Amino acid sequence: MRTRPGICQRKKRFANEEEALRVAERAPFPLRPYRCELCGDFHLTGRTKRMKLPAFEIVRRRDATAARREDAET
Ligand SMILES: [Zn+2]
């Protein structure tokens, strides 16, 4: 994913994906960690469209629709 220098400097940095995921998990909206090409650390992005969702977000969405969908994919 392309990152502009300005965005990189403004954004929070995480040394590893686990740390970024912990923060993303507590956010009230979907966030996804990605590795920044500029600094090599992880940032979070709210743009989750057309991206692979983090595991906890997949579980969250599956749980939300589990009541109606018995055959939720694993
Ligand atoms: Zn960066």
N, CA, C, O and the ligand as a Tripos MOL2 file, in Angstrom:
@<TRIPOS>MOLECULE
protein
  297   295    75     0     0
PROTEIN
NO_CHARGES

@<TRIPOS>ATOM
      1 N           0.8370   -1.1960    0.0000 N.3       1 MET1
      2 CA          0.0000    0.0000    0.0000 C.3       1 MET1
      3 C           0.8720    1.2450    0.0000 C.2       1 MET1
      4 O           1.8470    1.3250    0.7480 O.2       1 MET1
      5 N           0.5330    2.1950   -0.8170 N.am      2 ARG2
      6 CA          1.2990    3.4380   -0.9210 C.3       2 ARG2
      7 C           1.0020    4.3660    0.2500 C.2       2 ARG2
      8 O          -0.1520    4.5420    0.6400 O.2       2 ARG2
      9 N           2.0300    4.9430    0.7920 N.am      3 THR3
     10 CA          1.8590    5.8910    1.8770 C.3       3 THR3
     11 C           2.6180    7.1740    1.5550 C.2       3 THR3
     12 O           3.7930    7.1380    1.1910 O.2       3 THR3
     13 N           1.9410    8.2910    1.6920 N.am      4 ARG4
     14 CA          2.6170    9.5670    1.4770 C.3       4 ARG4
     15 C           3.4100    9.9290    2.7310 C.2       4 ARG4
     16 O           2.9890    9.6100    3.8430 O.2       4 ARG4
     17 N           4.5580   10.5950    2.5580 N.am      5 PRO5
     18 CA          5.3930   10.9780    3.7100 C.3       5 PRO5
     19 C           4.6160   11.7390    4.7710 C.2       5 PRO5
     20 O           4.7990   11.4810    5.9600 O.2       5 PRO5
     21 N           3.7590   12.6620    4.3780 N.am      6 GLY6
     22 CA          2.9890   13.4450    5.3420 C.3       6 GLY6
     23 C           2.1000   12.5670    6.1930 C.2       6 GLY6
     24 O           1.9780   12.7700    7.4020 O.2       6 GLY6
     25 N           1.4800   11.5910    5.5570 N.am      7 ILE7
     26 CA          0.5970   10.6770    6.2740 C.3       7 ILE7
     27 C           1.3980    9.8340    7.2500 C.2       7 ILE7
     28 O           0.9740    9.6030    8.3820 O.2       7 ILE7
     29 N           2.5410    9.3840    6.8090 N.am      8 CYS8
     30 CA          3.4040    8.5700    7.6640 C.3       8 CYS8
     31 C           3.7730    9.3230    8.9310 C.2       8 CYS8
     32 O           3.7110    8.7630   10.0250 O.2       8 CYS8
     33 N           4.1510   10.5670    8.7950 N.am      9 GLN9
     34 CA          4.5810   11.3360    9.9590 C.3       9 GLN9
     35 C           3.4380   11.6610   10.8980 C.2       9 GLN9
     36 O           3.6330   11.7570   12.1100 O.2       9 GLN9
     37 N           2.2540   11.8280   10.3510 N.am     10 ARG10
     38 CA          1.0900   12.1530   11.1790 C.3      10 ARG10
     39 C           0.5770   10.9340   11.9280 C.2      10 ARG10
     40 O           0.0280   11.0440   13.0240 O.2      10 ARG10
     41 N           0.7610    9.7890   11.3250 N.am     11 LYS11
     42 CA          0.1500    8.5840   11.8900 C.3      11 LYS11
     43 C           0.9430    7.9990   13.0370 C.2      11 LYS11
     44 O           2.1500    8.1980   13.1760 O.2      11 LYS11
     45 N           0.2150    7.2790   13.8390 N.am     12 LYS12
     46 CA          0.8250    6.5590   14.9380 C.3      12 LYS12
     47 C           1.6400    5.4000   14.3760 C.2      12 LYS12
     48 O           1.2400    4.7630   13.4020 O.2      12 LYS12
     49 N           2.7800    5.1350   14.9980 N.am     13 ARG13
     50 CA          3.6060    4.0300   14.5230 C.3      13 ARG13
     51 C           3.6120    2.8930   15.5320 C.2      13 ARG13
     52 O           3.5960    3.1000   16.7460 O.2      13 ARG13
     53 N           3.6350    1.7020   14.9890 N.am     14 PHE14
     54 CA          3.7170    0.5170   15.8340 C.3      14 PHE14
     55 C           4.8950   -0.3210   15.3830 C.2      14 PHE14
     56 O           5.1150   -0.5180   14.1880 O.2      14 PHE14
     57 N           5.6390   -0.8060   16.3440 N.am     15 ALA15
     58 CA          6.8490   -1.5590   16.0240 C.3      15 ALA15
     59 C           6.5270   -2.9100   15.4020 C.2      15 ALA15
     60 O           7.3150   -3.4430   14.6210 O.2      15 ALA15
     61 N           5.3670   -3.4630   15.7460 N.am     16 ASN16
     62 CA          4.9900   -4.7420   15.1730 C.3      16 ASN16
     63 C           3.4800   -4.8330   14.9860 C.2      16 ASN16
     64 O           2.7210   -4.0090   15.4950 O.2      16 ASN16
     65 N           3.0700   -5.8430   14.2530 N.am     17 GLU17
     66 CA          1.6660   -5.9710   13.8990 C.3      17 GLU17
     67 C           0.7940   -6.2960   15.1110 C.2      17 GLU17
     68 O          -0.3570   -5.8650   15.1860 O.2      17 GLU17
     69 N           1.3410   -7.0510   16.0510 N.am     18 GLU18
     70 CA          0.5680   -7.4190   17.2470 C.3      18 GLU18
     71 C           0.1520   -6.1760   18.0220 C.2      18 GLU18
     72 O          -0.9890   -6.0570   18.4680 O.2      18 GLU18
     73 N           1.0870   -5.2650   18.1720 N.am     19 GLU19
     74 CA          0.8010   -4.0360   18.8970 C.3      19 GLU19
     75 C          -0.2710   -3.2210   18.1710 C.2      19 GLU19
     76 O          -1.1920   -2.6950   18.7960 O.2      19 GLU19
     77 N          -0.1440   -3.1250   16.8710 N.am     20 ALA20
     78 CA         -1.1210   -2.3790   16.0690 C.3      20 ALA20
     79 C          -2.4950   -3.0350   16.1600 C.2      20 ALA20
     80 O          -3.5140   -2.3480   16.2320 O.2      20 ALA20
     81 N          -2.5170   -4.3540   16.1560 N.am     21 LEU21
     82 CA         -3.7920   -5.0720   16.2310 C.3      21 LEU21
     83 C          -4.4820   -4.8560   17.5700 C.2      21 LEU21
     84 O          -5.7070   -4.7620   17.6350 O.2      21 LEU21
     85 N          -3.6960   -4.7790   18.6330 N.am     22 ARG22
     86 CA         -4.2870   -4.5570   19.9600 C.3      22 ARG22
     87 C          -5.0240   -3.2260   20.0020 C.2      22 ARG22
     88 O          -6.1090   -3.1170   20.5730 O.2      22 ARG22
     89 N          -4.4200   -2.2240   19.3920 N.am     23 VAL23
     90 CA         -5.0570   -0.9050   19.3640 C.3      23 VAL23
     91 C          -6.2700   -0.9260   18.4340 C.2      23 VAL23
     92 O          -7.3160   -0.3630   18.7550 O.2      23 VAL23
     93 N          -6.1250   -1.5690   17.3000 N.am     24 ALA24
     94 CA         -7.2210   -1.6400   16.3270 C.3      24 ALA24
     95 C          -8.4330   -2.3260   16.9270 C.2      24 ALA24
     96 O          -9.5760   -1.9660   16.6430 O.2      24 ALA24
     97 N          -8.1710   -3.3080   17.7500 N.am     25 GLU25
     98 CA         -9.2360   -4.0940   18.3560 C.3      25 GLU25
     99 C         -10.1040   -3.2540   19.2920 C.2      25 GLU25
    100 O         -11.3010   -3.5010   19.4370 O.2      25 GLU25
    101 N          -9.4890   -2.2690   19.9160 N.am     26 ARG26
    102 CA        -10.2320   -1.4460   20.8770 C.3      26 ARG26
    103 C         -10.9530   -0.2830   20.2080 C.2      26 ARG26
    104 O         -11.7870    0.3750   20.8310 O.2      26 ARG26
    105 N         -10.6390   -0.0340   18.9670 N.am     27 ALA27
    106 CA        -11.2740    1.0980   18.2720 C.3      27 ALA27
    107 C         -12.7410    0.8040   17.9840 C.2      27 ALA27
    108 O         -13.1100   -0.3430   17.7340 O.2      27 ALA27
    109 N         -13.5770    1.8380   18.0190 N.am     28 PRO28
    110 CA        -15.0090    1.6660   17.7870 C.3      28 PRO28
    111 C         -15.3660    1.5010   16.3130 C.2      28 PRO28
    112 O         -16.5370    1.3410   15.9690 O.2      28 PRO28
    113 N         -14.3730    1.5380   15.4570 N.am     29 PHE29
    114 CA        -14.6270    1.3650   14.0230 C.3      29 PHE29
    115 C         -13.5460    0.4480   13.4530 C.2      29 PHE29
    116 O         -12.4970    0.2690   14.0720 O.2      29 PHE29
    117 N         -13.7920   -0.1310   12.2850 N.am     30 PRO30
    118 CA        -12.8210   -1.0680   11.7110 C.3      30 PRO30
    119 C         -11.5020   -0.4060   11.3620 C.2      30 PRO30
    120 O         -11.4640    0.5770   10.6220 O.2      30 PRO30
    121 N         -10.4400   -0.9440   11.8920 N.am     31 LEU31
    122 CA         -9.1090   -0.4650   11.5520 C.3      31 LEU31
    123 C          -8.2660   -1.6570   11.1490 C.2      31 LEU31
    124 O          -8.4690   -2.7790   11.6140 O.2      31 LEU31
    125 N          -7.3320   -1.3880   10.2870 N.am     32 ARG32
    126 CA         -6.4970   -2.4690    9.8090 C.3      32 ARG32
    127 C          -5.0370   -2.0400    9.8260 C.2      32 ARG32
    128 O          -4.6920   -0.9710    9.3230 O.2      32 ARG32
    129 N          -4.1840   -2.8710   10.4040 N.am     33 PRO33
    130 CA         -2.7580   -2.5540   10.4120 C.3      33 PRO33
    131 C          -2.1320   -2.8370    9.0430 C.2      33 PRO33
    132 O          -2.5170   -3.7890    8.3640 O.2      33 PRO33
    133 N          -1.1940   -2.0290    8.6560 N.am     34 TYR34
    134 CA         -0.4360   -2.3140    7.4390 C.3      34 TYR34
    135 C           0.9880   -1.8400    7.6280 C.2      34 TYR34
    136 O           1.2520   -0.9170    8.3970 O.2      34 TYR34
    137 N           1.9030   -2.4780    6.9220 N.am     35 ARG35
    138 CA          3.2980   -2.0750    7.0540 C.3      35 ARG35
    139 C           3.5710   -0.8980    6.1310 C.2      35 ARG35
    140 O           3.2420   -0.9250    4.9450 O.2      35 ARG35
    141 N           4.1710    0.1170    6.6910 N.am     36 CYS36
    142 CA          4.4600    1.3280    5.9240 C.3      36 CYS36
    143 C           5.7400    1.1400    5.1200 C.2      36 CYS36
    144 O           6.7530    0.6560    5.6260 O.2      36 CYS36
    145 N           5.6620    1.5370    3.8600 N.am     37 GLU37
    146 CA          6.8380    1.3910    2.9960 C.3      37 GLU37
    147 C           7.9150    2.4130    3.3340 C.2      37 GLU37
    148 O           9.0880    2.2230    3.0110 O.2      37 GLU37
    149 N           7.5180    3.4710    3.9700 N.am     38 LEU38
    150 CA          8.4700    4.5530    4.2500 C.3      38 LEU38
    151 C           9.2750    4.3300    5.5250 C.2      38 LEU38
    152 O          10.5010    4.4380    5.5170 O.2      38 LEU38
    153 N           8.5870    4.0200    6.6180 N.am     39 CYS39
    154 CA          9.2980    3.8960    7.8900 C.3      39 CYS39
    155 C           9.4890    2.4390    8.3030 C.2      39 CYS39
    156 O          10.2580    2.1470    9.2190 O.2      39 CYS39
    157 N           8.7960    1.5310    7.6330 N.am     40 GLY40
    158 CA          8.9690    0.1230    7.9520 C.3      40 GLY40
    159 C           8.1870   -0.3250    9.1750 C.2      40 GLY40
    160 O           8.1410   -1.5140    9.4880 O.2      40 GLY40
    161 N           7.5710    0.6280    9.8680 N.am     41 ASP41
    162 CA          6.7300    0.2830   11.0100 C.3      41 ASP41
    163 C           5.2970    0.0810   10.5470 C.2      41 ASP41
    164 O           4.9920    0.1940    9.3600 O.2      41 ASP41
    165 N           4.4170   -0.2210   11.5060 N.am     42 PHE42
    166 CA          3.0150   -0.4190   11.1660 C.3      42 PHE42
    167 C           2.1940    0.8170   11.4970 C.2      42 PHE42
    168 O           2.4290    1.4830   12.5050 O.2      42 PHE42
    169 N           1.2450    1.1100   10.6490 N.am     43 HIS43
    170 CA          0.2470    2.1420   10.9040 C.3      43 HIS43
    171 C          -1.1190    1.4730   10.8540 C.2      43 HIS43
    172 O          -1.2570    0.3150   10.4600 O.2      43 HIS43
    173 N          -2.1290    2.2460   11.2700 N.am     44 LEU44
    174 CA         -3.4890    1.7470   11.1500 C.3      44 LEU44
    175 C          -4.2280    2.5600   10.1000 C.2      44 LEU44
    176 O          -4.0320    3.7690    9.9810 O.2      44 LEU44
    177 N          -5.0720    1.8880    9.3480 N.am     45 THR45
    178 CA         -5.8870    2.5870    8.3720 C.3      45 THR45
    179 C          -7.3430    2.2180    8.5460 C.2      45 THR45
    180 O          -7.6710    1.0840    8.8940 O.2      45 THR45
    181 N          -8.2070    3.1720    8.3030 N.am     46 GLY46
    182 CA         -9.6400    2.9120    8.3870 C.3      46 GLY46
    183 C         -10.1810    2.4160    7.0640 C.2      46 GLY46
    184 O         -11.3480    2.0380    6.9580 O.2      46 GLY46
    185 N          -9.3280    2.4200    6.0620 N.am     47 ARG47
    186 CA         -9.7660    1.9460    4.7450 C.3      47 ARG47
    187 C          -9.6620    0.4420    4.6960 C.2      47 ARG47
    188 O          -8.5920   -0.1180    4.4600 O.2      47 ARG47
    189 N         -10.7770   -0.1960    4.9200 N.am     48 THR48
    190 CA        -10.7510   -1.6650    4.9360 C.3      48 THR48
    191 C         -11.3980   -2.2490    3.6900 C.2      48 THR48
    192 O         -11.4120   -3.4670    3.5070 O.2      48 THR48
    193 N         -11.9330   -1.3860    2.8330 N.am     49 LYS49
    194 CA        -12.5560   -1.8930    1.6120 C.3      49 LYS49
    195 C         -11.5160   -2.5170    0.7090 C.2      49 LYS49
    196 O         -10.4280   -1.9730    0.5220 O.2      49 LYS49
    197 N         -11.8580   -3.6500    0.1570 N.am     50 ARG50
    198 CA        -10.9960   -4.3650   -0.7920 C.3      50 ARG50
    199 C          -9.6790   -4.7690   -0.1530 C.2      50 ARG50
    200 O          -8.7090   -5.0570   -0.8540 O.2      50 ARG50
    201 N          -9.6400   -4.7910    1.1560 N.am     51 MET51
    202 CA         -8.4300   -5.2530    1.8280 C.3      51 MET51
    203 C          -8.7690   -6.4870    2.6510 C.2      51 MET51
    204 O          -9.9210   -6.7360    3.0060 O.2      51 MET51
    205 N          -7.7480   -7.2260    2.9310 N.am     52 LYS52
    206 CA         -7.9260   -8.3770    3.8010 C.3      52 LYS52
    207 C          -8.2150   -7.8520    5.2090 C.2      52 LYS52
    208 O          -7.4750   -7.0240    5.7400 O.2      52 LYS52
    209 N          -9.2850   -8.3390    5.7920 N.am     53 LEU53
    210 CA         -9.6480   -7.8790    7.1260 C.3      53 LEU53
    211 C          -8.8210   -8.5880    8.1820 C.2      53 LEU53
    212 O          -8.4550   -9.7520    8.0170 O.2      53 LEU53
    213 N          -8.5250   -7.8760    9.2810 N.am     54 PRO54
    214 CA         -7.8430   -8.5490   10.3850 C.3      54 PRO54
    215 C          -8.7540   -9.6020   10.9890 C.2      54 PRO54
    216 O          -9.9770   -9.5000   10.8990 O.2      54 PRO54
    217 N          -8.1640  -10.6020   11.5970 N.am     55 ALA55
    218 CA         -8.9150  -11.7520   12.1110 C.3      55 ALA55
    219 C         -10.0300  -11.3370   13.0530 C.2      55 ALA55
    220 O         -11.1410  -11.8590   12.9620 O.2      55 ALA55
    221 N          -9.7540  -10.4050   13.9580 N.am     56 PHE56
    222 CA        -10.7790  -10.0450   14.9370 C.3      56 PHE56
    223 C         -11.9700   -9.3740   14.2680 C.2      56 PHE56
    224 O         -13.1000   -9.4920   14.7420 O.2      56 PHE56
    225 N         -11.7200   -8.6690   13.1640 N.am     57 GLU57
    226 CA        -12.8050   -7.9930   12.4660 C.3      57 GLU57
    227 C         -13.6770   -9.0170   11.7280 C.2      57 GLU57
    228 O         -14.8960   -8.8620   11.6540 O.2      57 GLU57
    229 N         -13.0650  -10.0270   11.2040 N.am     58 ILE58
    230 CA        -13.8160  -11.0930   10.5480 C.3      58 ILE58
    231 C         -14.7150  -11.7900   11.5590 C.2      58 ILE58
    232 O         -15.8810  -12.0650   11.2740 O.2      58 ILE58
    233 N         -14.1730  -12.0760   12.7370 N.am     59 VAL59
    234 CA        -14.9470  -12.7130   13.7950 C.3      59 VAL59
    235 C         -16.0910  -11.8160   14.2260 C.2      59 VAL59
    236 O         -17.2170  -12.2710   14.4280 O.2      59 VAL59
    237 N         -15.7840  -10.5270   14.3650 N.am     60 ARG60
    238 CA        -16.7720   -9.5440   14.7860 C.3      60 ARG60
    239 C         -17.9500   -9.5140   13.8110 C.2      60 ARG60
    240 O         -19.1090   -9.5100   14.2240 O.2      60 ARG60
    241 N         -17.6450   -9.4950   12.5390 N.am     61 ARG61
    242 CA        -18.7070   -9.4400   11.5390 C.3      61 ARG61
    243 C         -19.4720  -10.7430   11.4580 C.2      61 ARG61
    244 O         -20.6820  -10.7610   11.2340 O.2      61 ARG61
    245 N         -18.7490  -11.8320   11.6430 N.am     62 ARG62
    246 CA        -19.4090  -13.1320   11.5910 C.3      62 ARG62
    247 C         -20.3780  -13.2460   12.7610 C.2      62 ARG62
    248 O         -21.5010  -13.7210   12.5940 O.2      62 ARG62
    249 N         -19.9500  -12.8160   13.9370 N.am     63 ASP63
    250 CA        -20.8170  -12.8720   15.1140 C.3      63 ASP63
    251 C         -22.0520  -12.0080   14.9160 C.2      63 ASP63
    252 O         -23.1410  -12.3570   15.3720 O.2      63 ASP63
    253 N         -21.8830  -10.8900   14.2410 N.am     64 ALA64
    254 CA        -22.9930   -9.9620   14.0480 C.3      64 ALA64
    255 C         -24.0810  -10.5590   13.1700 C.2      64 ALA64
    256 O         -25.2550  -10.2120   13.2980 O.2      64 ALA64
    257 N         -23.6900  -11.4480   12.2870 N.am     65 THR65
    258 CA        -24.6690  -12.0270   11.3740 C.3      65 THR65
    259 C         -24.9560  -13.4910   11.6940 C.2      65 THR65
    260 O         -25.7230  -14.1480   10.9900 O.2      65 THR65
    261 N         -24.3450  -13.9910   12.7460 N.am     66 ALA66
    262 CA        -24.4830  -15.4110   13.0910 C.3      66 ALA66
    263 C         -25.9290  -15.7840   13.3890 C.2      66 ALA66
    264 O         -26.3500  -16.9110   13.1300 O.2      66 ALA66
    265 N         -26.6790  -14.8490   13.9270 N.am     67 ALA67
    266 CA        -28.0580  -15.1230   14.2780 C.3      67 ALA67
    267 C         -28.8740  -15.4970   13.0520 C.2      67 ALA67
    268 O         -29.7790  -16.3290   13.1220 O.2      67 ALA67
    269 N         -28.5450  -14.8780   11.9420 N.am     68 ARG68
    270 CA        -29.3040  -15.1510   10.7190 C.3      68 ARG68
    271 C         -28.6470  -16.1910    9.8400 C.2      68 ARG68
    272 O         -29.3060  -16.8400    9.0270 O.2      68 ARG68
    273 N         -27.3360  -16.3490   10.0080 N.am     69 ARG69
    274 CA        -26.6150  -17.2700    9.1380 C.3      69 ARG69
    275 C         -26.0270  -18.4240    9.9370 C.2      69 ARG69
    276 O         -25.0510  -18.2650   10.6700 O.2      69 ARG69
    277 N         -26.6360  -19.5720    9.7780 N.am     70 GLU70
    278 CA        -26.1510  -20.7530   10.4830 C.3      70 GLU70
    279 C         -24.8630  -21.2720    9.8470 C.2      70 GLU70
    280 O         -24.0160  -21.8510   10.5270 O.2      70 GLU70
    281 N         -24.7260  -21.0630    8.5610 N.am     71 ASP71
    282 CA        -23.5960  -21.6270    7.8100 C.3      71 ASP71
    283 C         -22.4870  -20.6060    7.6070 C.2      71 ASP71
    284 O         -21.9830  -20.4380    6.4970 O.2      71 ASP71
    285 N         -22.1110  -19.9290    8.6780 N.am     72 ALA72
    286 CA        -21.0360  -18.9470    8.5850 C.3      72 ALA72
    287 C         -19.7360  -19.6240    8.1760 C.2      72 ALA72
    288 O         -19.3910  -20.6870    8.6930 O.2      72 ALA72
    289 N         -19.0240  -19.0080    7.2550 N.am     73 GLU73
    290 CA        -17.7830  -19.6060    6.8050 C.3      73 GLU73
    291 C         -16.7360  -19.5340    7.9100 C.2      73 GLU73
    292 O         -16.7570  -18.6320    8.7480 O.2      73 GLU73
    293 N         -15.8350  -20.4860    7.8940 N.am     74 THR74
    294 CA        -14.8280  -20.5070    8.9510 C.3      74 THR74
    295 C         -13.7150  -19.5930    8.5700 C.2      74 THR74
    296 O         -12.7480  -19.4530    9.3190 O.2      74 THR74
    297 ZN          5.3040    5.1630    8.1220 Zn       75 ZN75
@<TRIPOS>BOND
     1     1     2 1
     2     2     3 1
     3     3     4 2
     4     3     5 am
     5     5     6 1
     6     6     7 1
     7     7     8 2
     8     7     9 am
     9     9    10 1
    10    10    11 1
    11    11    12 2
    12    11    13 am
    13    13    14 1
    14    14    15 1
    15    15    16 2
    16    15    17 am
    17    17    18 1
    18    18    19 1
    19    19    20 2
    20    19    21 am
    21    21    22 1
    22    22    23 1
    23    23    24 2
    24    23    25 am
    25    25    26 1
    26    26    27 1
    27    27    28 2
    28    27    29 am
    29    29    30 1
    30    30    31 1
    31    31    32 2
    32    31    33 am
    33    33    34 1
    34    34    35 1
    35    35    36 2
    36    35    37 am
    37    37    38 1
    38    38    39 1
    39    39    40 2
    40    39    41 am
    41    41    42 1
    42    42    43 1
    43    43    44 2
    44    43    45 am
    45    45    46 1
    46    46    47 1
    47    47    48 2
    48    47    49 am
    49    49    50 1
    50    50    51 1
    51    51    52 2
    52    51    53 am
    53    53    54 1
    54    54    55 1
    55    55    56 2
    56    55    57 am
    57    57    58 1
    58    58    59 1
    59    59    60 2
    60    59    61 am
    61    61    62 1
    62    62    63 1
    63    63    64 2
    64    63    65 am
    65    65    66 1
    66    66    67 1
    67    67    68 2
    68    67    69 am
    69    69    70 1
    70    70    71 1
    71    71    72 2
    72    71    73 am
    73    73    74 1
    74    74    75 1
    75    75    76 2
    76    75    77 am
    77    77    78 1
    78    78    79 1
    79    79    80 2
    80    79    81 am
    81    81    82 1
    82    82    83 1
    83    83    84 2
    84    83    85 am
    85    85    86 1
    86    86    87 1
    87    87    88 2
    88    87    89 am
    89    89    90 1
    90    90    91 1
    91    91    92 2
    92    91    93 am
    93    93    94 1
    94    94    95 1
    95    95    96 2
    96    95    97 am
    97    97    98 1
    98    98    99 1
    99    99   100 2
   100    99   101 am
   101   101   102 1
   102   102   103 1
   103   103   104 2
   104   103   105 am
   105   105   106 1
   106   106   107 1
   107   107   108 2
   108   107   109 am
   109   109   110 1
   110   110   111 1
   111   111   112 2
   112   111   113 am
   113   113   114 1
   114   114   115 1
   115   115   116 2
   116   115   117 am
   117   117   118 1
   118   118   119 1
   119   119   120 2
   120   119   121 am
   121   121   122 1
   122   122   123 1
   123   123   124 2
   124   123   125 am
   125   125   126 1
   126   126   127 1
   127   127   128 2
   128   127   129 am
   129   129   130 1
   130   130   131 1
   131   131   132 2
   132   131   133 am
   133   133   134 1
   134   134   135 1
   135   135   136 2
   136   135   137 am
   137   137   138 1
   138   138   139 1
   139   139   140 2
   140   139   141 am
   141   141   142 1
   142   142   143 1
   143   143   144 2
   144   143   145 am
   145   145   146 1
   146   146   147 1
   147   147   148 2
   148   147   149 am
   149   149   150 1
   150   150   151 1
   151   151   152 2
   152   151   153 am
   153   153   154 1
   154   154   155 1
   155   155   156 2
   156   155   157 am
   157   157   158 1
   158   158   159 1
   159   159   160 2
   160   159   161 am
   161   161   162 1
   162   162   163 1
   163   163   164 2
   164   163   165 am
   165   165   166 1
   166   166   167 1
   167   167   168 2
   168   167   169 am
   169   169   170 1
   170   170   171 1
   171   171   172 2
   172   171   173 am
   173   173   174 1
   174   174   175 1
   175   175   176 2
   176   175   177 am
   177   177   178 1
   178   178   179 1
   179   179   180 2
   180   179   181 am
   181   181   182 1
   182   182   183 1
   183   183   184 2
   184   183   185 am
   185   185   186 1
   186   186   187 1
   187   187   188 2
   188   187   189 am
   189   189   190 1
   190   190   191 1
   191   191   192 2
   192   191   193 am
   193   193   194 1
   194   194   195 1
   195   195   196 2
   196   195   197 am
   197   197   198 1
   198   198   199 1
   199   199   200 2
   200   199   201 am
   201   201   202 1
   202   202   203 1
   203   203   204 2
   204   203   205 am
   205   205   206 1
   206   206   207 1
   207   207   208 2
   208   207   209 am
   209   209   210 1
   210   210   211 1
   211   211   212 2
   212   211   213 am
   213   213   214 1
   214   214   215 1
   215   215   216 2
   216   215   217 am
   217   217   218 1
   218   218   219 1
   219   219   220 2
   220   219   221 am
   221   221   222 1
   222   222   223 1
   223   223   224 2
   224   223   225 am
   225   225   226 1
   226   226   227 1
   227   227   228 2
   228   227   229 am
   229   229   230 1
   230   230   231 1
   231   231   232 2
   232   231   233 am
   233   233   234 1
   234   234   235 1
   235   235   236 2
   236   235   237 am
   237   237   238 1
   238   238   239 1
   239   239   240 2
   240   239   241 am
   241   241   242 1
   242   242   243 1
   243   243   244 2
   244   243   245 am
   245   245   246 1
   246   246   247 1
   247   247   248 2
   248   247   249 am
   249   249   250 1
   250   250   251 1
   251   251   252 2
   252   251   253 am
   253   253   254 1
   254   254   255 1
   255   255   256 2
   256   255   257 am
   257   257   258 1
   258   258   259 1
   259   259   260 2
   260   259   261 am
   261   261   262 1
   262   262   263 1
   263   263   264 2
   264   263   265 am
   265   265   266 1
   266   266   267 1
   267   267   268 2
   268   267   269 am
   269   269   270 1
   270   270   271 1
   271   271   272 2
   272   271   273 am
   273   273   274 1
   274   274   275 1
   275   275   276 2
   276   275   277 am
   277   277   278 1
   278   278   279 1
   279   279   280 2
   280   279   281 am
   281   281   282 1
   282   282   283 1
   283   283   284 2
   284   283   285 am
   285   285   286 1
   286   286   287 1
   287   287   288 2
   288   287   289 am
   289   289   290 1
   290   290   291 1
   291   291   292 2
   292   291   293 am
   293   293   294 1
   294   294   295 1
   295   295   296 2
@<TRIPOS>SUBSTRUCTURE
     1 MET1         2 RESIDUE 1 A MET
     2 ARG2         6 RESIDUE 1 A ARG
     3 THR3        10 RESIDUE 1 A THR
     4 ARG4        14 RESIDUE 1 A ARG
     5 PRO5        18 RESIDUE 1 A PRO
     6 GLY6        22 RESIDUE 1 A GLY
     7 ILE7        26 RESIDUE 1 A ILE
     8 CYS8        30 RESIDUE 1 A CYS
     9 GLN9        34 RESIDUE 1 A GLN
    10 ARG10       38 RESIDUE 1 A ARG
    11 LYS11       42 RESIDUE 1 A LYS
    12 LYS12       46 RESIDUE 1 A LYS
    13 ARG13       50 RESIDUE 1 A ARG
    14 PHE14       54 RESIDUE 1 A PHE
    15 ALA15       58 RESIDUE 1 A ALA
    16 ASN16       62 RESIDUE 1 A ASN
    17 GLU17       66 RESIDUE 1 A GLU
    18 GLU18       70 RESIDUE 1 A GLU
    19 GLU19       74 RESIDUE 1 A GLU
    20 ALA20       78 RESIDUE 1 A ALA
    21 LEU21       82 RESIDUE 1 A LEU
    22 ARG22       86 RESIDUE 1 A ARG
    23 VAL23       90 RESIDUE 1 A VAL
    24 ALA24       94 RESIDUE 1 A ALA
    25 GLU25       98 RESIDUE 1 A GLU
    26 ARG26      102 RESIDUE 1 A ARG
    27 ALA27      106 RESIDUE 1 A ALA
    28 PRO28      110 RESIDUE 1 A PRO
    29 PHE29      114 RESIDUE 1 A PHE
    30 PRO30      118 RESIDUE 1 A PRO
    31 LEU31      122 RESIDUE 1 A LEU
    32 ARG32      126 RESIDUE 1 A ARG
    33 PRO33      130 RESIDUE 1 A PRO
    34 TYR34      134 RESIDUE 1 A TYR
    35 ARG35      138 RESIDUE 1 A ARG
    36 CYS36      142 RESIDUE 1 A CYS
    37 GLU37      146 RESIDUE 1 A GLU
    38 LEU38      150 RESIDUE 1 A LEU
    39 CYS39      154 RESIDUE 1 A CYS
    40 GLY40      158 RESIDUE 1 A GLY
    41 ASP41      162 RESIDUE 1 A ASP
    42 PHE42      166 RESIDUE 1 A PHE
    43 HIS43      170 RESIDUE 1 A HIS
    44 LEU44      174 RESIDUE 1 A LEU
    45 THR45      178 RESIDUE 1 A THR
    46 GLY46      182 RESIDUE 1 A GLY
    47 ARG47      186 RESIDUE 1 A ARG
    48 THR48      190 RESIDUE 1 A THR
    49 LYS49      194 RESIDUE 1 A LYS
    50 ARG50      198 RESIDUE 1 A ARG
    51 MET51      202 RESIDUE 1 A MET
    52 LYS52      206 RESIDUE 1 A LYS
    53 LEU53      210 RESIDUE 1 A LEU
    54 PRO54      214 RESIDUE 1 A PRO
    55 ALA55      218 RESIDUE 1 A ALA
    56 PHE56      222 RESIDUE 1 A PHE
    57 GLU57      226 RESIDUE 1 A GLU
    58 ILE58      230 RESIDUE 1 A ILE
    59 VAL59      234 RESIDUE 1 A VAL
    60 ARG60      238 RESIDUE 1 A ARG
    61 ARG61      242 RESIDUE 1 A ARG
    62 ARG62      246 RESIDUE 1 A ARG
    63 ASP63      250 RESIDUE 1 A ASP
    64 ALA64      254 RESIDUE 1 A ALA
    65 THR65      258 RESIDUE 1 A THR
    66 ALA66      262 RESIDUE 1 A ALA
    67 ALA67      266 RESIDUE 1 A ALA
    68 ARG68      270 RESIDUE 1 A ARG
    69 ARG69      274 RESIDUE 1 A ARG
    70 GLU70      278 RESIDUE 1 A GLU
    71 ASP71      282 RESIDUE 1 A ASP
    72 ALA72      286 RESIDUE 1 A ALA
    73 GLU73      290 RESIDUE 1 A GLU
    74 THR74      294 RESIDUE 1 A THR
    75 ZN75       297 GROUP 0 **** ****
